[in-house]
Amino acid sequence: MQEPDASRTLATSRVFAASPMEVYAAFVSAERLARWWGPKGFRNTFEVFEPRPGGSWRFVMHGPDRGNYPNDSRFDALVPGERVVIRHLSRPWYTLTIALAAEGAGTRLTWSQEFDTARDFATVRRFAEPANEENLDRLEAELGLR
């Protein structure tokens, strides 16, 4: 596997007190994912959700600013308990890789969001870094750990 380009990649990691399969399950259930996906204050309406390699995921994120943000993505890889890879097909273009690994009694989740261009990365970095952490906070709550 190729190392991500640091000039185009947002990465974070967190350990959850849940098994890799429990964490993975929160990514492949439309009902669960809709509850926690996105930064604090956002909610989601899923239009298409096909959690399989090549499957489509189209949804609208509804922001606390009353904005509606359409998203079009494709699941590139789903390996139960190990990895989820999502290709974001609307701007900004990026590939999100979620790696899951057992660590102690829990799971280390590594979130790596590699943008197609350094320009897109620079444009969204200031917003996306804290938003990704809020996203993981919401996942932690979904897992019943907060």
Buried (B, 14 or more C-beta within 10 A) or exposed (E): EEEBEEEBBBBBEBEBEBBBEBBBBBBBBBEBBBBBBBBEEBEBEBEEBEBEEEBBBBBBBBEEEEEEBEBBBBBBBBEEBBBBBBBBBEEBEBBBBBBBBEEEEBBBBBBBBBBBEEEBBEBBEEEBEEBBBBBBBBBBEBBEEE
